[in-house]
Amino acid sequence: MPAPLSADIVVIGAGIVGALAARRLARQGASVLILEAGPRLERARIVAAFRNSPIKGNWMAPYPPSPWAPHPIYVPEDNGYLKQAGPYPYPAEYIRAVGGTTWHWAAQAWRLVPNDVRIKSLYGVGVDWPMTYEELDPWYQEAEELLGVAGADDTGSPRQHPFPMEPVAEPWAMRRVRERLAPTYAVVANTVARNSRGYDGRPACVGNNSCQPICPVNAQYLGINAVEAAEAAGAKVVPNAVVFRIEHDAKGRIAAVHYYAPDKSEHRVTGTTFILAANGIESPKLLLLSASDKYPNGLANSSGAVGRHLMDHPSTSLTFYADEEIWLGRGPQSPSSINTLRDGAFRSQHAPYRLDFTNISQVLNVTNDLIKEGVYGTEFAKQLRWRAARQINVKNVLEVLPNPDNRITLSSEKDAMGIPKPEAHYSIGDYTRRAAEVSKADFAKIAELMGGTGLRYSAEGNFANNQHITGTMSMGNDPASSVVDAFGRTHDHENLFVCSTGVMPTAATMNSTLTAVALALRTAEHILPAKKAASVNASSDHKASLA
Amino acid sequence: MASEDLDRVAASRNTLVDPSRRRLLAGLLTAYTASLIPWALAQPAPHADRGAFTALSAILVGRQVLDTALANRIYDALVAANPHFPTDVQALLTLINERHIDPQQLQGVLDGEHSPLAPLPRQILGAWALGVVGSGKDARCVAYETALDAVIVADVLKPPTFAYGVYGSWSAKPNAEE
């Protein structure tokens, strides 16, 4: 029988957000244990799995779920893990593994724009955040320095200190888009956790153009880098530990968590402080699963808000052929965007958005189109080259407002471990749909400026999802309407914190990871202030004192 | 087509081919189909079924030279998925031979006649172009960086996961051959 597990800090979920909170706390002297439901993965095996995959357009294919910690898979067929209650489908993708979902991401490490945290006050929509942008700024900076963020200054997000790195070298295609759209639109370098030079022992990008599903060379910061940094700081990771219940004591403090090993043996882990960092779907699922006599609606749920206000970023898009050869696919996948529509008085009427240009190689899509069209003979190669050289895609990244009816609940169906599956209830509101309509004029203008032909708009009423799961454990000052306070502490349980994109009370228009990391670092500081840690560490026993 | 004509077409392009193998492949073709794939005539064909597959592949993908090892891999995978595949290939090749069907018109002709052979060209082109045989749950990857979609653009792009070049090399204008 192994020794019972215990630590000052128990973190549930070994993704980028939880791991960076864990790292910070471990460096300040706390003993830290990270429980991860999924297995450890190896980069080289993921690269090989992608190259050998028959469905290369599906970036989840190299990440098959483990039987004990399933995650949603939709191609070649739906594995039925994330149940869909409708009315609109919410086919979220995420990875349950050590390192989490940022094994495959485009490394978009965006800050909010300042007005994103005040949309209720300024525009009468959504909710205000319980903090200002200025309060977030130093935490963004700390996050950016950890991840190694490269960016441009003209994206609408002010900063006190420079980016750690210069923007990543602009692909030729993006240069042509920038030149031809000026001055109507300002196309700027995206803010990315991708190296434009050697940084923190990792190399500069060499343009593998496979940021999703996997950066083969470690030029892009991933959750696994965060996990390894946490381990280097002294944190211990237990993979394949499927937490299924959080246990509280009579006073409502968290006493322990319970996990299943893959053989379904049960284990109890005690701790002083607990951090829930298992993403915006699995975390609320776990809170709901942990209902007890004292908390019949689940833990941290006196407000009834756990799982509610589910948000993401729906996208519509336009694909067309430019009138010159630009050859997408040289350099990283997502290098440039238009940021001027992320804020404005129009937010009282419709959602703001970013306009994002892909630099993903078009060869696969074009080849599939030609096969579908039955283009054979010498025309095949000719058409493939012509289209792959000219095809461009621009999409919007639309804000969704918090709506209590959009939510994650527990399904009546159970997974192989006997744990209820998550169920998504989702719809896309008029605020977002109006913006999609407005952005069509931008799409058309962009196509016109690029000499576009063969314009193909995404199907009417169809929105692609961006896997930026937010809102399900929203932060706020009022315990009656929010799950955690401004520091990520649950209103209901003094020693239970949440570090996740799920604490973001609104979704804004940018990928949510950097904001979640910044908030998690702030939470870690709140749990164990650096100053206090310094004095504690100076003492003889190095025992962590927890706030 | 007279065998001496075929010999002349093939010989003008490649004089190092085993004549017996060349004749085997040539025997599958008419003057029309041979005119579509003169280079392919010079490719070795170990037996008639594989020869017909090579000839049909060359017509469909519009290339004169095909990777023999990959041809064998694709052929074996397609036969494993469908035991009638060799017969279907012969039938489609015969159809093209007899009716002088332009590759550009082929799918339209097959679809228009509700031919049972209609799915075949897409299966073969898909295998060569994407390196994928089969579909859905039964799909198998038989090639990646040697699949034609990678080969056709290899002077400009690397297949995803392969490094493009040193940092920033992608900022230069692509040096595409026309």
Interface residues (C-beta under 8 A of the other chain):
Chain A: V47 F50 R51 N52 S53 P54 I55 K56 P76 E77 A169 E170 P171 W172 R175 S196 R197 A204 C205 V206 G207 N208 N209 S210 I214 P216 V217 E325 I326 W327 G329 R330 G331 I360 S361 V363 L364 T367 N368 L370 I371 K372 E373 G374 V375 Y376 G377 T378 E379 F380 A381 L384 R385 A388 A389
Chain B: L36 I59 L60 V61 G62 R63 D102 P103 Q104 L106 Q107 G108 D111 P121 R122 L125 G126 A129 L130 V132 V133 G134 G136 K137 A139 R140 C141 Y144 E145 L148 D149 A150 I152 V153 V156 L157 K158 P159 P160 T161 F162 A163 Y164 G165 V166 Y167 G168 S169 W170 S171 A172 K173 P174 A176
